């Protein structure tokens, strides 16, 4: 995203009353445990590090179904 990052985007989404419980996954190259914790604290419900593992993506999406 050229003009903002995932943290500012999720903050905007979470500020919408109707989107408070909207599931959101962070897909990022930041793959350490402290990165995952930061994503969760920011409002994401899951964290998927790059490179993408298709099975991990499917598993995470199914958690929200």
PQR file of N, CA, C, O and H, with PARSE charges and radii, in Angstrom:
ATOM      1  N   UNK A   1       0.856  -1.160   0.000 -0.4000 1.5000
ATOM      2  CA  UNK A   1       0.000   0.000   0.000 -0.0000 2.0000
ATOM      3  C   UNK A   1       0.908   1.229   0.000  0.5500 1.7000
ATOM      4  O   UNK A   1       1.667   1.431   0.948 -0.5500 1.4000
ATOM      5  N   UNK A   2       0.844   2.020  -1.006 -0.4000 1.5000
ATOM      6  CA  UNK A   2       1.814   3.106  -1.147 -0.0000 2.0000
ATOM      7  C   UNK A   2       1.700   4.226  -0.110  0.5500 1.7000
ATOM      8  O   UNK A   2       2.721   4.807   0.255 -0.5500 1.4000
ATOM      9  H   UNK A   2       0.227   1.856  -1.776  0.4000 1.0000
ATOM     10  N   UNK A   3       0.518   4.546   0.371 -0.4000 1.5000
ATOM     11  CA  UNK A   3       0.377   5.705   1.243 -0.0000 2.0000
ATOM     12  C   UNK A   3       0.055   5.395   2.695  0.5500 1.7000
ATOM     13  O   UNK A   3      -0.045   6.314   3.508 -0.5500 1.4000
ATOM     14  H   UNK A   3      -0.312   4.073   0.074  0.4000 1.0000
ATOM     15  N   UNK A   4      -0.109   4.136   3.040 -0.4000 1.5000
ATOM     16  CA  UNK A   4      -0.330   3.771   4.430 -0.0000 2.0000
ATOM     17  C   UNK A   4       0.072   2.325   4.643  0.5500 1.7000
ATOM     18  O   UNK A   4       0.287   1.578   3.689 -0.5500 1.4000
ATOM     19  H   UNK A   4      -0.028   3.389   2.379  0.4000 1.0000
ATOM     20  N   UNK A   5       0.170   1.939   5.904 -0.4000 1.5000
ATOM     21  CA  UNK A   5       0.535   0.560   6.209 -0.0000 2.0000
ATOM     22  C   UNK A   5      -0.661  -0.163   6.812  0.5500 1.7000
ATOM     23  O   UNK A   5      -1.724   0.425   7.012 -0.5500 1.4000
ATOM     24  H   UNK A   5      -0.004   2.545   6.679  0.4000 1.0000
ATOM     25  N   UNK A   6      -0.475  -1.433   7.094 -0.4000 1.5000
ATOM     26  CA  UNK A   6      -1.556  -2.245   7.637 -0.0000 2.0000
ATOM     27  C   UNK A   6      -2.029  -1.770   8.998  0.5500 1.7000
ATOM     28  O   UNK A   6      -3.195  -1.952   9.346 -0.5500 1.4000
ATOM     29  H   UNK A   6       0.388  -1.911   6.931  0.4000 1.0000
ATOM     30  N   UNK A   7      -1.142  -1.164   9.770 -0.4000 1.5000
ATOM     31  CA  UNK A   7      -1.522  -0.684  11.096 -0.0000 2.0000
ATOM     32  C   UNK A   7      -2.498   0.481  10.992  0.5500 1.7000
ATOM     33  O   UNK A   7      -3.488   0.531  11.722 -0.5500 1.4000
ATOM     34  H   UNK A   7      -0.195  -1.016   9.487  0.4000 1.0000
ATOM     35  N   UNK A   8      -2.225   1.411  10.093 -0.4000 1.5000
ATOM     36  CA  UNK A   8      -3.150   2.538   9.943 -0.0000 2.0000
ATOM     37  C   UNK A   8      -4.452   2.076   9.302  0.5500 1.7000
ATOM     38  O   UNK A   8      -5.522   2.587   9.632 -0.5500 1.4000
ATOM     39  H   UNK A   8      -1.421   1.370   9.500  0.4000 1.0000
ATOM     40  N   UNK A   9      -4.368   1.117   8.390 -0.4000 1.5000
ATOM     41  CA  UNK A   9      -5.586   0.605   7.758 -0.0000 2.0000
ATOM     42  C   UNK A   9      -6.477  -0.105   8.773  0.5500 1.7000
ATOM     43  O   UNK A   9      -7.682   0.143   8.813 -0.5500 1.4000
ATOM     44  H   UNK A   9      -3.498   0.703   8.122  0.4000 1.0000
ATOM     45  N   UNK A  10      -5.903  -0.981   9.592 -0.4000 1.5000
ATOM     46  CA  UNK A  10      -6.734  -1.712  10.557 -0.0000 2.0000
ATOM     47  C   UNK A  10      -7.308  -0.754  11.599  0.5500 1.7000
ATOM     48  O   UNK A  10      -8.417  -0.970  12.087 -0.5500 1.4000
ATOM     49  H   UNK A  10      -4.924  -1.182   9.561  0.4000 1.0000
ATOM     50  N   UNK A  11      -6.571   0.300  11.945 -0.4000 1.5000
ATOM     51  CA  UNK A  11      -7.100   1.293  12.880 -0.0000 2.0000
ATOM     52  C   UNK A  11      -8.331   1.981  12.291  0.5500 1.7000
ATOM     53  O   UNK A  11      -9.313   2.205  12.999 -0.5500 1.4000
ATOM     54  H   UNK A  11      -5.670   0.475  11.548  0.4000 1.0000
ATOM     55  N   UNK A  12      -8.285   2.316  11.008 -0.4000 1.5000
ATOM     56  CA  UNK A  12      -9.437   2.927  10.352 -0.0000 2.0000
ATOM     57  C   UNK A  12     -10.618   1.955  10.300  0.5500 1.7000
ATOM     58  O   UNK A  12     -11.758   2.334  10.570 -0.5500 1.4000
ATOM     59  H   UNK A  12      -7.488   2.134  10.433  0.4000 1.0000
ATOM     60  N   UNK A  13     -10.334   0.710   9.952 -0.4000 1.5000
ATOM     61  CA  UNK A  13     -11.397  -0.300   9.871 -0.0000 2.0000
ATOM     62  C   UNK A  13     -12.024  -0.506  11.243  0.5500 1.7000
ATOM     63  O   UNK A  13     -13.248  -0.545  11.365 -0.5500 1.4000
ATOM     64  H   UNK A  13      -9.408   0.402   9.733  0.4000 1.0000
ATOM     65  N   UNK A  14     -11.199  -0.638  12.272 -0.4000 1.5000
ATOM     66  CA  UNK A  14     -11.710  -0.884  13.624 -0.0000 2.0000
ATOM     67  C   UNK A  14     -12.476   0.311  14.177  0.5500 1.7000
ATOM     68  O   UNK A  14     -13.290   0.152  15.087 -0.5500 1.4000
ATOM     69  H   UNK A  14     -10.205  -0.606  12.173  0.4000 1.0000
ATOM     70  N   UNK A  15     -12.229   1.510  13.642 -0.4000 1.5000
ATOM     71  CA  UNK A  15     -12.958   2.686  14.119 -0.0000 2.0000
ATOM     72  C   UNK A  15     -14.398   2.712  13.618  0.5500 1.7000
ATOM     73  O   UNK A  15     -15.223   3.463  14.138 -0.5500 1.4000
ATOM     74  H   UNK A  15     -11.568   1.639  12.903  0.4000 1.0000
ATOM     75  N   UNK A  16     -14.703   1.901  12.617 -0.4000 1.5000
ATOM     76  CA  UNK A  16     -16.067   1.797  12.109 -0.0000 2.0000
ATOM     77  C   UNK A  16     -16.850   0.866  13.021  0.5500 1.7000
ATOM     78  O   UNK A  16     -16.448  -0.281  13.219 -0.5500 1.4000
ATOM     79  H   UNK A  16     -14.033   1.291  12.194  0.4000 1.0000
ATOM     80  N   UNK A  17     -17.935   1.325  13.569 -0.4000 1.5000
ATOM     81  CA  UNK A  17     -18.722   0.517  14.509 -0.0000 2.0000
ATOM     82  C   UNK A  17     -19.118  -0.824  13.903  0.5500 1.7000
ATOM     83  O   UNK A  17     -19.076  -1.849  14.583 -0.5500 1.4000
ATOM     84  H   UNK A  17     -18.262   2.256  13.408  0.4000 1.0000
ATOM     85  N   UNK A  18     -19.499  -0.824  12.636 -0.4000 1.5000
ATOM     86  CA  UNK A  18     -19.962  -2.063  11.997 -0.0000 2.0000
ATOM     87  C   UNK A  18     -18.815  -3.032  11.706  0.5500 1.7000
ATOM     88  O   UNK A  18     -19.068  -4.189  11.371 -0.5500 1.4000
ATOM     89  H   UNK A  18     -19.533   0.008  12.083  0.4000 1.0000
ATOM     90  N   UNK A  19     -17.570  -2.590  11.825 -0.4000 1.5000
ATOM     91  CA  UNK A  19     -16.430  -3.451  11.499 -0.0000 2.0000
ATOM     92  C   UNK A  19     -15.660  -3.910  12.729  0.5500 1.7000
ATOM     93  O   UNK A  19     -14.560  -4.448  12.603 -0.5500 1.4000
ATOM     94  H   UNK A  19     -17.364  -1.650  12.096  0.4000 1.0000
ATOM     95  N   UNK A  20     -16.223  -3.704  13.917 -0.4000 1.5000
ATOM     96  CA  UNK A  20     -15.498  -4.055  15.136 -0.0000 2.0000
ATOM     97  C   UNK A  20     -15.140  -5.529  15.212  0.5500 1.7000
ATOM     98  O   UNK A  20     -14.076  -5.875  15.725 -0.5500 1.4000
ATOM     99  H   UNK A  20     -17.117  -3.267  14.019  0.4000 1.0000
ATOM    100  N   UNK A  21     -15.999  -6.399  14.714 -0.4000 1.5000
ATOM    101  CA  UNK A  21     -15.757  -7.837  14.786 -0.0000 2.0000
ATOM    102  C   UNK A  21     -15.365  -8.449  13.447  0.5500 1.7000
ATOM    103  O   UNK A  21     -15.327  -9.672  13.317 -0.5500 1.4000
ATOM    104  H   UNK A  21     -16.863  -6.117  14.297  0.4000 1.0000
ATOM    105  N   UNK A  22     -15.077  -7.624  12.459 -0.4000 1.5000
ATOM    106  CA  UNK A  22     -14.678  -8.101  11.137 -0.0000 2.0000
ATOM    107  C   UNK A  22     -13.327  -8.803  11.236  0.5500 1.7000
ATOM    108  O   UNK A  22     -12.354  -8.193  11.679 -0.5500 1.4000
ATOM    109  H   UNK A  22     -15.109  -6.630  12.565  0.4000 1.0000
ATOM    110  N   UNK A  23     -13.245 -10.075  10.833 -0.4000 1.5000
ATOM    111  CA  UNK A  23     -11.957 -10.771  10.890 -0.0000 2.0000
ATOM    112  C   UNK A  23     -10.946 -10.134   9.951  0.5500 1.7000
ATOM    113  O   UNK A  23     -11.283  -9.736   8.836 -0.5500 1.4000
ATOM    114  H   UNK A  23     -14.036 -10.570  10.473  0.4000 1.0000
ATOM    115  N   UNK A  24      -9.712 -10.041  10.408 -0.4000 1.5000
ATOM    116  CA  UNK A  24      -8.646  -9.476   9.592 -0.0000 2.0000
ATOM    117  C   UNK A  24      -7.361 -10.244   9.846  0.5500 1.7000
ATOM    118  O   UNK A  24      -6.996 -10.505  10.993 -0.5500 1.4000
ATOM    119  H   UNK A  24      -9.438 -10.365  11.313  0.4000 1.0000
ATOM    120  N   UNK A  25      -6.680 -10.603   8.769 -0.4000 1.5000
ATOM    121  CA  UNK A  25      -5.399 -11.300   8.844 -0.0000 2.0000
ATOM    122  C   UNK A  25      -4.296 -10.380   8.345  0.5500 1.7000
ATOM    123  O   UNK A  25      -4.446  -9.720   7.317 -0.5500 1.4000
ATOM    124  H   UNK A  25      -6.977 -10.391   7.837  0.4000 1.0000
ATOM    125  N   UNK A  26      -3.199 -10.339   9.067 -0.4000 1.5000
ATOM    126  CA  UNK A  26      -2.027  -9.592   8.638 -0.0000 2.0000
ATOM    127  C   UNK A  26      -1.160 -10.540   7.813  0.5500 1.7000
ATOM    128  O   UNK A  26      -0.780 -11.611   8.287 -0.5500 1.4000
ATOM    129  H   UNK A  26      -3.077 -10.875   9.902  0.4000 1.0000
ATOM    130  N   UNK A  27      -0.854 -10.149   6.597 -0.4000 1.5000
ATOM    131  CA  UNK A  27       0.020 -10.925   5.706 -0.0000 2.0000
ATOM    132  C   UNK A  27       1.261 -10.082   5.482  0.5500 1.7000
ATOM    133  O   UNK A  27       1.210  -9.072   4.781 -0.5500 1.4000
ATOM    134  H   UNK A  27      -1.163  -9.279   6.212  0.4000 1.0000
ATOM    135  N   UNK A  28       2.370 -10.490   6.071 -0.4000 1.5000
ATOM    136  CA  UNK A  28       3.531  -9.618   6.123 -0.0000 2.0000
ATOM    137  C   UNK A  28       4.845 -10.385   6.114  0.5500 1.7000
ATOM    138  O   UNK A  28       4.894 -11.577   6.418 -0.5500 1.4000
ATOM    139  H   UNK A  28       2.411 -11.311   6.641  0.4000 1.0000
ATOM    140  N   UNK A  29       5.896  -9.679   5.763 -0.4000 1.5000
ATOM    141  CA  UNK A  29       7.241 -10.259   5.808 -0.0000 2.0000
ATOM    142  C   UNK A  29       7.798 -10.249   7.234  0.5500 1.7000
ATOM    143  O   UNK A  29       8.803 -10.903   7.512 -0.5500 1.4000
ATOM    144  H   UNK A  29       5.857  -8.711   5.516  0.4000 1.0000
ATOM    145  N   UNK A  30       7.153  -9.514   8.131 -0.4000 1.5000
ATOM    146  CA  UNK A  30       7.587  -9.475   9.524 -0.0000 2.0000
ATOM    147  C   UNK A  30       7.108 -10.747  10.208  0.5500 1.7000
ATOM    148  O   UNK A  30       5.917 -10.896  10.482 -0.5500 1.4000
ATOM    149  H   UNK A  30       6.336  -8.983   7.905  0.4000 1.0000
ATOM    150  N   UNK A  31       8.030 -11.666  10.487 -0.4000 1.5000
ATOM    151  CA  UNK A  31       7.645 -13.020  10.863 -0.0000 2.0000
ATOM    152  C   UNK A  31       8.062 -13.444  12.275  0.5500 1.7000
ATOM    153  O   UNK A  31       7.896 -14.607  12.640 -0.5500 1.4000
ATOM    154  H   UNK A  31       8.997 -11.545  10.265  0.4000 1.0000
ATOM    155  N   UNK A  32       8.595 -12.526  13.062 -0.4000 1.5000
ATOM    156  CA  UNK A  32       9.013 -12.892  14.412 -0.0000 2.0000
ATOM    157  C   UNK A  32       7.827 -12.852  15.379  0.5500 1.7000
ATOM    158  O   UNK A  32       6.782 -12.275  15.078 -0.5500 1.4000
ATOM    159  H   UNK A  32       8.730 -11.581  12.765  0.4000 1.0000
ATOM    160  N   UNK A  33       8.008 -13.466  16.529 -0.4000 1.5000
ATOM    161  CA  UNK A  33       6.934 -13.512  17.529 -0.0000 2.0000
ATOM    162  C   UNK A  33       6.506 -12.113  17.963  0.5500 1.7000
ATOM    163  O   UNK A  33       5.313 -11.855  18.122 -0.5500 1.4000
ATOM    164  H   UNK A  33       8.857 -13.935  16.773  0.4000 1.0000
ATOM    165  N   UNK A  34       7.467 -11.207  18.157 -0.4000 1.5000
ATOM    166  CA  UNK A  34       7.100  -9.856  18.559 -0.0000 2.0000
ATOM    167  C   UNK A  34       6.306  -9.145  17.455  0.5500 1.7000
ATOM    168  O   UNK A  34       5.479  -8.284  17.754 -0.5500 1.4000
ATOM    169  H   UNK A  34       8.436 -11.417  18.028  0.4000 1.0000
ATOM    170  N   UNK A  35       6.547  -9.493  16.188 -0.4000 1.5000
ATOM    171  CA  UNK A  35       5.763  -8.947  15.081 -0.0000 2.0000
ATOM    172  C   UNK A  35       4.327  -9.462  15.140  0.5500 1.7000
ATOM    173  O   UNK A  35       3.378  -8.703  14.945 -0.5500 1.4000
ATOM    174  H   UNK A  35       7.219 -10.193  15.945  0.4000 1.0000
ATOM    175  N   UNK A  36       4.177 -10.757  15.409 -0.4000 1.5000
ATOM    176  CA  UNK A  36       2.847 -11.348  15.526 -0.0000 2.0000
ATOM    177  C   UNK A  36       2.073 -10.679  16.665  0.5500 1.7000
ATOM    178  O   UNK A  36       0.900 -10.340  16.507 -0.5500 1.4000
ATOM    179  H   UNK A  36       4.948 -11.374  15.567  0.4000 1.0000
ATOM    180  N   UNK A  37       2.721 -10.495  17.793 -0.4000 1.5000
ATOM    181  CA  UNK A  37       2.068  -9.850  18.936 -0.0000 2.0000
ATOM    182  C   UNK A  37       1.659  -8.422  18.599  0.5500 1.7000
ATOM    183  O   UNK A  37       0.578  -7.974  18.983 -0.5500 1.4000
ATOM    184  H   UNK A  37       3.674 -10.771  17.921  0.4000 1.0000
ATOM    185  N   UNK A  38       2.518  -7.710  17.883 -0.4000 1.5000
ATOM    186  CA  UNK A  38       2.197  -6.336  17.490 -0.0000 2.0000
ATOM    187  C   UNK A  38       0.971  -6.309  16.574  0.5500 1.7000
ATOM    188  O   UNK A  38       0.115  -5.434  16.702 -0.5500 1.4000
ATOM    189  H   UNK A  38       3.396  -8.074  17.571  0.4000 1.0000
ATOM    190  N   UNK A  39       0.892  -7.267  15.655 -0.4000 1.5000
ATOM    191  CA  UNK A  39      -0.260  -7.346  14.748 -0.0000 2.0000
ATOM    192  C   UNK A  39      -1.547  -7.613  15.537  0.5500 1.7000
ATOM    193  O   UNK A  39      -2.580  -6.996  15.279 -0.5500 1.4000
ATOM    194  H   UNK A  39       1.587  -7.979  15.552  0.4000 1.0000
ATOM    195  N   UNK A  40      -1.475  -8.521  16.481 -0.4000 1.5000
ATOM    196  CA  UNK A  40      -2.652  -8.859  17.276 -0.0000 2.0000
ATOM    197  C   UNK A  40      -3.085  -7.665  18.129  0.5500 1.7000
ATOM    198  O   UNK A  40      -4.279  -7.390  18.248 -0.5500 1.4000
ATOM    199  H   UNK A  40      -0.636  -9.022  16.691  0.4000 1.0000
ATOM    200  N   UNK A  41      -2.136  -6.967  18.713 -0.4000 1.5000
ATOM    201  CA  UNK A  41      -2.455  -5.786  19.518 -0.0000 2.0000
ATOM    202  C   UNK A  41      -3.063  -4.674  18.664  0.5500 1.7000
ATOM    203  O   UNK A  41      -3.855  -3.872  19.160 -0.5500 1.4000
ATOM    204  H   UNK A  41      -1.166  -7.190  18.616  0.4000 1.0000
ATOM    205  N   UNK A  42      -2.696  -4.623  17.390 -0.4000 1.5000
ATOM    206  CA  UNK A  42      -3.200  -3.583  16.494 -0.0000 2.0000
ATOM    207  C   UNK A  42      -4.641  -3.833  16.069  0.5500 1.7000
ATOM    208  O   UNK A  42      -5.324  -2.913  15.620 -0.5500 1.4000
ATOM    209  H   UNK A  42      -2.052  -5.274  16.987  0.4000 1.0000
ATOM    210  N   UNK A  43      -5.114  -5.085  16.208 -0.4000 1.5000
ATOM    211  CA  UNK A  43      -6.502  -5.369  15.854 -0.0000 2.0000
ATOM    212  C   UNK A  43      -6.701  -6.490  14.856  0.5500 1.7000
ATOM    213  O   UNK A  43      -7.831  -6.785  14.467 -0.5500 1.4000
ATOM    214  H   UNK A  43      -4.559  -5.832  16.572  0.4000 1.0000
ATOM    215  N   UNK A  44      -5.621  -7.113  14.441 -0.4000 1.5000
ATOM    216  CA  UNK A  44      -5.746  -8.270  13.562 -0.0000 2.0000
ATOM    217  C   UNK A  44      -6.042  -9.511  14.408  0.5500 1.7000
ATOM    218  O   UNK A  44      -5.627  -9.594  15.564 -0.5500 1.4000
ATOM    219  H   UNK A  44      -4.703  -6.873  14.757  0.4000 1.0000
ATOM    220  N   UNK A  45      -6.762 -10.473  13.825 -0.4000 1.5000
ATOM    221  CA  UNK A  45      -7.045 -11.719  14.536 -0.0000 2.0000
ATOM    222  C   UNK A  45      -6.076 -12.836  14.160  0.5500 1.7000
ATOM    223  O   UNK A  45      -6.091 -13.905  14.771 -0.5500 1.4000
ATOM    224  H   UNK A  45      -7.100 -10.406  12.886  0.4000 1.0000
ATOM    225  N   UNK A  46      -5.254 -12.595  13.180 -0.4000 1.5000
ATOM    226  CA  UNK A  46      -4.298 -13.604  12.757 -0.0000 2.0000
ATOM    227  C   UNK A  46      -3.135 -12.961  12.045  0.5500 1.7000
ATOM    228  O   UNK A  46      -3.205 -11.806  11.626 -0.5500 1.4000
ATOM    229  H   UNK A  46      -5.243 -11.726  12.684  0.4000 1.0000
ATOM    230  N   UNK A  47      -2.062 -13.721  11.910 -0.4000 1.5000
ATOM    231  CA  UNK A  47      -0.828 -13.233  11.308 -0.0000 2.0000
ATOM    232  C   UNK A  47      -0.276 -14.343  10.432  0.5500 1.7000
ATOM    233  O   UNK A  47      -0.056 -15.461  10.897 -0.5500 1.4000
ATOM    234  H   UNK A  47      -2.005 -14.660  12.249  0.4000 1.0000
ATOM    235  N   UNK A  48      -0.053 -14.031   9.167 -0.4000 1.5000
ATOM    236  CA  UNK A  48       0.532 -14.988   8.239 -0.0000 2.0000
ATOM    237  C   UNK A  48       1.822 -14.403   7.681  0.5500 1.7000
ATOM    238  O   UNK A  48       1.783 -13.410   6.954 -0.5500 1.4000
ATOM    239  H   UNK A  48      -0.232 -13.122   8.789  0.4000 1.0000
ATOM    240  N   UNK A  49       2.965 -15.002   8.009 -0.4000 1.5000
ATOM    241  CA  UNK A  49       4.226 -14.484   7.489 -0.0000 2.0000
ATOM    242  C   UNK A  49       4.465 -14.920   6.039  0.5500 1.7000
ATOM    243  O   UNK A  49       4.000 -15.972   5.602 -0.5500 1.4000
ATOM    244  H   UNK A  49       2.997 -15.808   8.599  0.4000 1.0000
ATOM    245  N   UNK A  50       5.196 -14.087   5.318 -0.4000 1.5000
ATOM    246  CA  UNK A  50       5.614 -14.433   3.962 -0.0000 2.0000
ATOM    247  C   UNK A  50       6.850 -15.301   4.070  0.5500 1.7000
ATOM    248  O   UNK A  50       7.592 -15.153   5.041 -0.5500 1.4000
ATOM    249  H   UNK A  50       5.574 -13.232   5.674  0.4000 1.0000
ATOM    250  N   UNK A  51       7.114 -16.188   3.142 -0.4000 1.5000
ATOM    251  CA  UNK A  51       6.300 -16.493   1.968 -0.0000 2.0000
ATOM    252  C   UNK A  51       5.031 -17.245   2.369  0.5500 1.7000
ATOM    253  O   UNK A  51       5.009 -17.994   3.346 -0.5500 1.4000
ATOM    254  H   UNK A  51       6.512 -16.308   2.354  0.4000 1.0000
ATOM    255  N   UNK A  52       4.015 -17.031   1.611 -0.4000 1.5000
ATOM    256  CA  UNK A  52       2.714 -17.614   1.908 -0.0000 2.0000
ATOM    257  C   UNK A  52       2.731 -19.131   1.776  0.5500 1.7000
ATOM    258  O   UNK A  52       3.191 -19.687   0.779 -0.5500 1.4000
ATOM    259  H   UNK A  52       4.033 -16.423   0.817  0.4000 1.0000
ATOM    260  N   UNK A  53       2.220 -19.774   2.805 -0.4000 1.5000
ATOM    261  CA  UNK A  53       1.990 -21.205   2.771 -0.0000 2.0000
ATOM    262  C   UNK A  53       0.491 -21.366   2.520  0.5500 1.7000
ATOM    263  O   UNK A  53      -0.308 -21.047   3.399 -0.5500 1.4000
ATOM    264  H   UNK A  53       1.846 -19.322   3.615  0.4000 1.0000
ATOM    265  N   UNK A  54       0.087 -21.856   1.335 -0.4000 1.5000
ATOM    266  CA  UNK A  54      -1.344 -21.938   1.021 -0.0000 2.0000
ATOM    267  C   UNK A  54      -2.161 -22.694   2.069  0.5500 1.7000
ATOM    268  O   UNK A  54      -3.290 -22.300   2.358 -0.5500 1.4000
ATOM    269  H   UNK A  54       0.736 -22.115   0.620  0.4000 1.0000
ATOM    270  N   UNK A  55      -1.630 -23.744   2.631 -0.4000 1.5000
ATOM    271  CA  UNK A  55      -2.368 -24.503   3.636 -0.0000 2.0000
ATOM    272  C   UNK A  55      -2.588 -23.669   4.900  0.5500 1.7000
ATOM    273  O   UNK A  55      -3.649 -23.752   5.520 -0.5500 1.4000
ATOM    274  H   UNK A  55      -0.712 -24.064   2.396  0.4000 1.0000
ATOM    275  N   UNK A  56      -1.605 -22.877   5.279 -0.4000 1.5000
ATOM    276  CA  UNK A  56      -1.764 -22.001   6.440 -0.0000 2.0000
ATOM    277  C   UNK A  56      -2.856 -20.967   6.195  0.5500 1.7000
ATOM    278  O   UNK A  56      -3.645 -20.667   7.091 -0.5500 1.4000
ATOM    279  H   UNK A  56      -0.744 -22.809   4.775  0.4000 1.0000
ATOM    280  N   UNK A  57      -2.900 -20.423   4.983 -0.4000 1.5000
ATOM    281  CA  UNK A  57      -3.938 -19.450   4.641 -0.0000 2.0000
ATOM    282  C   UNK A  57      -5.317 -20.099   4.723  0.5500 1.7000
ATOM    283  O   UNK A  57      -6.237 -19.526   5.306 -0.5500 1.4000
ATOM    284  H   UNK A  57      -2.259 -20.667   4.255  0.4000 1.0000
ATOM    285  N   UNK A  58      -5.462 -21.262   4.156 -0.4000 1.5000
ATOM    286  CA  UNK A  58      -6.745 -21.973   4.190 -0.0000 2.0000
ATOM    287  C   UNK A  58      -7.154 -22.248   5.633  0.5500 1.7000
ATOM    288  O   UNK A  58      -8.310 -22.035   5.999 -0.5500 1.4000
ATOM    289  H   UNK A  58      -4.714 -21.727   3.682  0.4000 1.0000
ATOM    290  N   UNK A  59      -6.230 -22.712   6.442 -0.4000 1.5000
ATOM    291  CA  UNK A  59      -6.518 -23.005   7.850 -0.0000 2.0000
ATOM    292  C   UNK A  59      -6.986 -21.770   8.598  0.5500 1.7000
ATOM    293  O   UNK A  59      -7.955 -21.822   9.355 -0.5500 1.4000
ATOM    294  H   UNK A  59      -5.291 -22.885   6.145  0.4000 1.0000
ATOM    295  N   UNK A  60      -6.282 -20.638   8.378 -0.4000 1.5000
ATOM    296  CA  UNK A  60      -6.664 -19.408   9.054 -0.0000 2.0000
ATOM    297  C   UNK A  60      -8.042 -18.921   8.614  0.5500 1.7000
ATOM    298  O   UNK A  60      -8.846 -18.497   9.444 -0.5500 1.4000
ATOM    299  H   UNK A  60      -5.495 -20.596   7.762  0.4000 1.0000
ATOM    300  N   UNK A  61      -8.313 -18.981   7.319 -0.4000 1.5000
ATOM    301  CA  UNK A  61      -9.610 -18.536   6.808 -0.0000 2.0000
ATOM    302  C   UNK A  61     -10.720 -19.418   7.381  0.5500 1.7000
ATOM    303  O   UNK A  61     -11.782 -18.915   7.750 -0.5500 1.4000
ATOM    304  H   UNK A  61      -7.660 -19.326   6.645  0.4000 1.0000
ATOM    305  N   UNK A  62     -10.483 -20.712   7.456 -0.4000 1.5000
ATOM    306  CA  UNK A  62     -11.498 -21.623   8.000 -0.0000 2.0000
ATOM    307  C   UNK A  62     -11.779 -21.366   9.475  0.5500 1.7000
ATOM    308  O   UNK A  62     -12.873 -21.664   9.955 -0.5500 1.4000
ATOM    309  H   UNK A  62      -9.620 -21.120   7.157  0.4000 1.0000
ATOM    310  N   UNK A  63     -10.810 -20.819  10.196 -0.4000 1.5000
ATOM    311  CA  UNK A  63     -11.029 -20.473  11.606 -0.0000 2.0000
ATOM    312  C   UNK A  63     -12.130 -19.421  11.750  0.5500 1.7000
ATOM    313  O   UNK A  63     -12.805 -19.365  12.778 -0.5500 1.4000
ATOM    314  H   UNK A  63      -9.922 -20.577   9.806  0.4000 1.0000
ATOM    315  N   UNK A  64     -12.312 -18.594  10.728 -0.4000 1.5000
ATOM    316  CA  UNK A  64     -13.286 -17.510  10.780 -0.0000 2.0000
ATOM    317  C   UNK A  64     -14.609 -17.866  10.125  0.5500 1.7000
ATOM    318  O   UNK A  64     -15.560 -17.086  10.177 -0.5500 1.4000
ATOM    319  H   UNK A  64     -11.764 -18.639   9.893  0.4000 1.0000
ATOM    320  N   UNK A  65     -14.675 -19.034   9.511 -0.4000 1.5000
ATOM    321  CA  UNK A  65     -15.901 -19.426   8.795 -0.0000 2.0000
ATOM    322  C   UNK A  65     -16.982 -19.885   9.748  0.5500 1.7000
ATOM    323  O   UNK A  65     -18.075 -20.248   9.313 -0.5500 1.4000
ATOM    324  H   UNK A  65     -13.902 -19.668   9.468  0.4000 1.0000
TER
END
